[in-house]
Amino acid sequence: MPSLRNSDLARRDLQVVWHPCTQMRDHETLPMIPIRNGQGVWLEDYEGKRYLDAISSWWVNLFGHANPRINARIREQLEQLEHVIFAGFTHQPAIEVAERLRVLTPSGLSRCFFADNGSAAVEVAVKMSFHYWRNMGQPQKQRFITLGNSYHGETLGALAVGNVELYKSIYQPLLMDVITVPSPDCYGREAGETWEAYSRHRFTLMEEALERHAGEVAAVIVEPLVQCAGNMRMYHPVYLELLREACDRHQVLLIADEIAVGFGRTGTMFACEQAGIRPDLMCLSKGLTGGYLPLSAVLTTEPIYQAFYDEYTRLNAFLHSHSYTGNPLACAAALATLEIFATEPVIERNRTLARTLSELIAPLADHPRVGEVRQHGMIAAVEMARDKRSREPFDWRERRGLTVYRHALERGVLLRPVGNVVYFMPPYVVDEDQLRLMVEVAREGIDKATCD
């Protein structure tokens, strides 16, 4: 059998596949890259070229590609049970995942509802919080407060409670109406103003919205600390502290979307820990299975669970479902992932890696076309700007990030900028030399993208 070539597979792909988040016409000039295998932080194409996965394959891979512990756990599960209906039936892997998440997440999140992916988890949390107030005799509480520049997924409910116009604007006629509060994104702070001071100042806008709308609001939904798809913009944990207190005072539920920032990405197991708070509902996915299989979970409290626990004829049950809910193979991957956290010093090692990454990216702050360098743990971002002092952005139509992406591929690194923001979110098995390569290639790409 003849060996497969990149060009042959790319041609076949473009005849039949429609890729996500892609203007397919770009691939008339931008070659599709078929990947044959992965090992650790590396991906390899069909002609032997390797690419350092600096973005964890869309933020999902925690412990490297083809991780032997996760491989073995899935292989073992495959020989026992691949799937079973999760209504009226259960299985050990799902039970153990729920038990472990109950221990790992902030105290009081005692119930675990499984879904298939991040967007599905947000749909569950939105529906659950709406339905909770109905069951509690307050059906008027049916609106949601969200932050400007937020992103929570692309199914219709998740899209509605997000605010990245690139994804949302075309579908606006299909979406429910939400209340949007300006983001605490610290990129907008004045010179000399601290992240904490700016985040406190911005919270007054949320307080005003809660005072005005609390009687009709079911929940506030936020991405703790980092608005990832919203150009990796970041804010201080004090905002979450203030938000938790205000939600309690106004009797509004708090949904924490930890899909991208959970499982050690920001320097703690969950970003909410840095504010010392517990949300009413926490959405988890992406790194939950170490990047292997689709699985998500919504963790919530006993009072919310009890609001649905009733006689069947009262029709208070939560009837949301997915065919692959609690899939045993995905749960096996999740268990292996959680066992790595339990048996290895992952968070401590990440903090060391984050310090190294911080030192490596610090010189980029002096680049004449960089508006800011920012970081929360293992998420770091470099924002390109036309004017450094005013932070005037480059026109999005110039696609400066695409220039960085192309250059990085040539150099064997997978970087996928969000607009004008070059970011790093590598697997936790990355080493110092690989971090250095990532940053070096990013600097070269930024030079090339901004040289006019």
C-alpha positions in Angstrom: 0.0 0.0 0.0 1.5 3.4 -1.0 2.3 5.7 1.8 -0.1 8.6 2.4 1.0 12.1 1.6 -0.1 15.4 3.2 -1.2 16.8 -0.2 -3.3 13.8 -1.1 -5.1 13.8 2.2 -5.6 17.6 2.1 -7.2 17.3 -1.3 -9.5 14.5 -0.2 -10.5 16.4 2.9 -11.4 19.6 0.9 -13.7 17.5 -1.3 -15.9 16.3 1.6 -15.2 18.0 5.0 -16.5 21.3 6.3 -14.2 22.4 9.2 -15.2 24.4 12.3 -14.5 28.1 12.8 -13.1 28.3 9.3 -13.6 30.2 6.1 -13.1 27.2 3.8 -12.0 29.4 0.9 -8.8 30.2 2.9 -7.6 26.7 2.2 -7.2 27.5 -1.5 -3.9 29.1 -0.4 -3.5 27.8 3.2 -2.6 24.1 3.1 -4.6 21.8 5.3 -2.3 19.8 7.6 -3.2 16.2 8.1 -1.8 14.8 11.3 -0.8 11.1 11.6 0.1 10.9 15.2 0.9 12.7 18.4 3.3 12.2 21.3 3.6 14.4 24.3 3.5 18.1 23.1 4.3 17.1 19.5 2.0 16.4 16.5 3.4 14.8 13.4 2.1 15.0 9.8 2.2 12.3 7.2 5.6 13.4 5.9 7.3 13.4 9.2 7.2 17.1 10.1 6.5 17.8 13.7 4.5 20.7 15.3 4.8 21.8 18.9 1.2 22.0 20.1 1.4 25.3 22.0 -2.4 25.6 22.3 -3.3 22.1 23.6 -5.4 21.4 20.5 -8.0 24.0 21.3 -7.3 24.0 25.0 -8.2 20.4 25.7 -5.0 18.5 26.1 -3.5 18.6 29.6 -1.0 15.7 29.8 0.2 15.3 26.2 -0.9 13.4 23.2 -1.0 9.5 23.5 -0.5 9.7 27.3 0.2 6.1 28.4 -1.9 6.3 31.6 -5.0 7.7 29.8 -4.5 5.3 26.9 -4.4 2.3 29.3 -7.5 3.3 31.1 -9.6 3.8 27.9 -8.2 0.5 26.6 -9.3 -1.3 29.7 -12.7 0.2 29.7 -13.2 -0.6 26.0 -13.0 -4.3 26.8 -15.8 -4.0 29.4 -18.4 -1.5 28.3 -18.4 1.1 25.5 -21.8 2.7 26.2 -25.1 2.3 28.0 -28.2 4.4 28.3 -27.8 6.7 31.3 -31.5 7.0 32.1 -32.4 4.3 34.6 -28.9 2.7 34.2 -25.5 3.7 35.6 -21.9 2.5 35.7 -18.8 2.7 37.8 -16.7 5.2 35.8 -19.5 7.8 35.8 -20.1 7.4 39.5 -16.4 7.7 40.3 -16.0 10.8 38.1 -18.9 12.5 39.9 -17.5 11.5 43.3 -14.1 12.9 42.4 -15.4 16.1 41.0 -17.5 16.6 44.2 -14.3 16.5 46.2 -12.2 18.6 43.9 -14.6 21.5 43.2 -15.5 24.1 45.8 -17.3 22.8 48.8 -21.1 22.5 48.4 -21.1 21.5 44.7 -22.6 18.1 45.5 -24.5 17.1 42.4 -23.0 16.3 38.9 -25.1 16.4 35.7 -23.2 15.0 32.6 -23.4 16.3 29.1 -21.3 16.0 25.9 -19.3 19.1 25.5 -18.8 22.7 26.7 -21.6 24.3 24.9 -23.9 21.5 26.1 -22.8 22.2 29.7 -23.7 25.8 29.4 -27.1 24.9 27.9 -27.7 22.7 30.9 -26.7 25.4 33.4 -28.9 28.0 31.7 -31.9 25.7 31.5 -31.3 24.4 35.0 -31.1 27.9 36.6 -34.2 29.1 34.7 -36.1 26.0 35.7 -35.0 26.2 39.3 -36.7 29.6 39.8 -39.9 28.3 38.1 -39.9 25.3 40.5 -39.3 27.7 43.4 -42.4 29.7 42.5 -40.6 32.7 40.9 -41.2 32.2 37.2 -40.5 35.9 36.5 -36.8 35.2 37.0 -35.9 34.1 33.5 -33.3 36.5 32.2 -29.5 36.3 32.3 -26.7 38.8 32.9 -23.5 38.2 31.0 -20.3 40.1 30.5 -19.3 42.1 27.4 -16.7 40.2 25.3 -17.7 36.9 26.9 -17.9 33.5 25.1 -19.8 30.5 26.3 -20.2 28.3 23.2 -22.1 28.3 20.0 -25.3 26.4 20.5 -28.2 28.9 20.6 -28.5 29.2 24.4 -24.8 29.3 24.9 -24.4 31.8 22.1 -27.1 34.0 23.6 -25.4 34.4 26.9 -22.0 35.2 25.2 -21.0 38.5 23.7 -18.3 38.0 21.0 -19.9 39.7 18.0 -17.9 37.6 15.5 -19.8 34.5 16.5 -23.1 36.1 17.7 -24.2 38.9 15.5 -25.4 36.9 12.4 -27.6 34.7 14.6 -29.1 37.5 16.8 -32.7 37.0 15.5 -32.6 33.4 16.9 -31.3 34.3 20.4 -33.0 35.2 23.6 -32.5 38.7 25.0 -29.9 39.0 27.7 -28.5 41.8 29.9 -24.9 42.6 29.0 -22.6 44.4 31.5 -19.3 45.8 30.4 -16.4 43.4 31.0 -13.9 43.9 33.8 -11.2 43.2 31.2 -8.1 45.0 32.6 -6.7 45.8 29.1 -8.8 49.0 29.4 -7.2 50.2 32.7 -5.5 53.6 32.9 -1.7 53.8 33.1 -0.6 53.0 36.6 -4.0 51.6 37.7 -3.7 48.1 39.2 -5.7 45.1 38.0 -7.5 45.0 41.4 -8.5 48.6 41.4 -9.8 48.5 37.8 -11.8 45.3 38.5 -13.3 46.9 41.6 -14.2 50.0 39.6 -15.8 47.9 36.8 -17.9 46.0 39.3 -20.0 49.0 39.9 -21.6 48.4 36.5 -22.6 44.9 37.5 -23.9 46.1 40.8 -26.1 48.6 39.0 -27.4 46.0 36.7 -28.3 43.6 39.6 -30.0 46.4 41.5 -32.1 47.2 38.4 -32.9 43.7 37.2 -32.5 41.3 40.1 -36.3 40.6 40.2 -36.3 39.2 36.7 -32.8 37.6 36.5 -32.2 33.9 37.0 -28.4 33.9 36.9 -25.2 35.8 36.1 -22.8 33.8 33.9 -19.0 34.5 33.8 -15.7 33.0 32.7 -13.6 33.3 35.8 -10.4 35.4 35.4 -9.9 34.8 31.6 -12.2 35.5 28.7 -10.5 33.1 26.4 -12.2 33.4 23.0 -12.7 37.1 23.7 -9.0 37.8 22.9 -7.6 36.2 26.1 -8.6 39.3 28.1 -8.1 38.9 31.9 -9.2 40.4 35.2 -8.6 40.3 38.9 -10.1 37.7 41.3 -11.7 40.5 43.4 -14.4 40.8 40.8 -15.5 37.3 41.5 -15.6 38.0 45.2 -17.8 41.0 44.7 -20.0 39.2 42.3 -20.6 36.3 44.7 -21.6 38.6 47.5 -23.9 40.6 45.2 -25.6 37.6 43.7 -26.3 36.3 47.2 -27.7 39.7 48.3 -29.9 40.0 45.2 -31.0 36.3 45.2 -29.5 35.6 41.7 -27.7 32.4 40.9 -24.0 32.5 39.7 -22.8 30.2 36.9 -19.1 29.8 36.5 -18.0 28.7 33.1 -14.7 27.0 33.9 -14.7 25.0 30.7 -11.5 26.6 29.4 -9.9 27.8 32.6 -10.5 24.8 34.9 -8.2 21.9 35.7 -5.1 23.9 36.5 -5.0 26.4 33.7 -4.9 29.6 35.8 -2.6 28.4 38.6 -5.2 26.7 40.8 -7.3 23.7 40.1 -10.3 25.9 39.3 -10.1 29.7 38.7 -12.9 30.4 41.3 -10.5 29.2 44.0 -8.4 32.4 43.6 -11.4 34.4 44.8 -12.4 31.9 47.5 -15.9 31.5 46.1 -18.3 28.8 45.2 -20.6 29.3 42.3 -24.2 27.9 42.2 -23.4 26.0 39.0 -20.0 25.2 37.6 -19.5 24.1 33.9 -16.6 21.8 33.2 -15.4 20.2 29.9 -12.2 20.4 27.7 -9.4 19.2 30.0 -11.8 17.0 32.0 -10.8 14.0 29.7 -7.3 15.2 29.1 -8.2 16.1 25.5 -9.3 12.5 24.6 -13.1 12.3 24.3 -16.1 14.7 24.5 -17.5 15.0 28.0 -18.8 17.8 30.2 -20.3 18.2 33.6 -22.4 20.7 35.5 -21.8 20.7 39.2 -24.5 22.2 41.4 -25.7 22.4 44.9 -28.1 20.3 47.0 -30.8 23.0 47.2 -30.9 23.3 43.4 -31.1 19.5 43.1 -33.8 19.3 45.6 -35.9 21.9 43.8 -36.3 19.3 41.0 -36.9 16.3 43.3 -40.6 15.8 43.4 -43.6 13.6 42.5 -43.5 12.8 38.7 -47.0 14.2 38.2 -45.9 17.7 39.3 -43.7 17.8 36.2 -40.7 19.4 38.0 -38.1 17.0 36.7 -35.1 18.3 34.6 -35.7 16.5 31.3 -32.6 17.6 29.5 -30.7 14.7 27.9 -28.0 13.6 25.5 -27.7 10.2 23.9 -24.1 9.8 25.0 -24.6 11.2 28.5 -22.0 9.7 30.9 -20.3 7.7 28.2 -18.1 5.1 29.9 -15.1 5.6 27.6 -15.1 9.3 28.1 -15.5 8.8 31.9 -12.6 6.4 31.8 -10.4 9.1 30.2 -11.7 11.6 32.8 -10.8 9.2 35.6 -7.3 8.7 34.3 -6.9 12.5 34.0 -8.1 13.1 37.5 -5.8 10.3 38.8 -2.8 12.1 37.3 -3.8 15.2 39.3 -4.2 13.1 42.4 -0.9 11.3 42.2 1.5 13.9 40.7 2.3 17.5 41.7 0.6 18.9 38.7 -0.4 22.3 40.1 3.0 22.9 41.7 4.8 22.0 38.5 2.5 24.3 36.5 3.4 27.2 38.8 7.1 26.6 38.0 6.3 26.4 34.3 4.2 29.5 34.5 7.1 31.5 36.1 9.4 30.3 33.3 6.8 31.3 30.7 6.4 34.7 32.4 10.2 35.3 32.2 10.3 34.3 28.6 7.4 36.5 27.4 8.4 39.6 29.5 10.7 41.1 26.9 7.8 41.1 24.4 6.3 43.9 26.5 8.9 46.2 25.0 8.1 45.3 21.4 7.0 48.5 19.6 3.9 46.8 18.2 2.8 45.0 21.4 0.1 46.7 23.5 0.2 44.3 26.4 1.6 41.0 27.7 -0.6 39.3 30.3 -0.8 36.0 32.1 -2.9 33.9 34.5 -1.0 30.7 35.3 -0.5 28.6 32.2 -2.4 31.0 30.0 -0.3 33.8 28.5 -1.2 36.3 25.8 0.6 39.0 23.8 -1.6 41.6 22.2 -0.4 43.2 19.0 -1.3 46.9 18.5 -0.8 49.4 15.8 0.1 52.1 18.3 1.8 51.0 21.5 0.9 54.0 23.6 -2.8 54.4 22.6 -3.2 50.6 22.1 -5.0 51.4 18.8 -5.7 47.9 17.4 -4.8 46.7 13.9 -7.7 46.5 11.5 -9.1 42.9 11.9 -9.3 42.6 8.1 -5.5 42.8 7.9 -5.4 39.4 9.6 -2.1 40.0 11.4 -2.7 36.9 13.5 -2.8 34.7 10.3 0.7 35.9 9.5 1.9 34.7 12.9 0.0 31.4 12.4 1.7 30.7 9.0 5.1 31.6 10.2 4.8 29.3 13.3 3.7 26.4 11.1 6.8 26.9 9.0 8.9 26.7 12.2 7.1 23.7 13.5 4.9 25.3 16.2 1.1 25.3 16.3 0.0 28.8 17.4 -3.5 29.9 16.5 -3.9 33.6 17.4 -7.3 35.0 18.4 -7.5 38.1 16.2 -4.5 40.2 17.0 -3.7 38.2 20.2 -0.9 35.6 20.2 -1.5 33.3 23.1 0.2 30.3 24.7 -1.8 27.5 26.4 0.5 24.4 26.2 0.0 20.9 27.6 1.3 20.6 31.1 4.1 18.2 30.0 5.9 21.0 28.1 9.5 21.6 29.2 11.6 24.8 29.4 13.2 24.3 26.0 9.9 23.8 24.3 8.5 27.0 26.1 11.5 28.9 24.8 10.9 27.6 21.2 7.2 28.7 21.4 8.0 32.2 22.5 10.9 32.6 20.1 8.7 31.6 17.2 5.9 33.9 18.4 8.3 36.8 18.5 9.5 36.1 15.0 5.9 35.9 13.9 5.0 39.2 15.6 8.0 40.9 13.9 6.8 39.6 10.5 3.2 40.5 11.1 3.8 44.0 12.3 6.8 45.1 10.2 5.0 47.7 8.1 
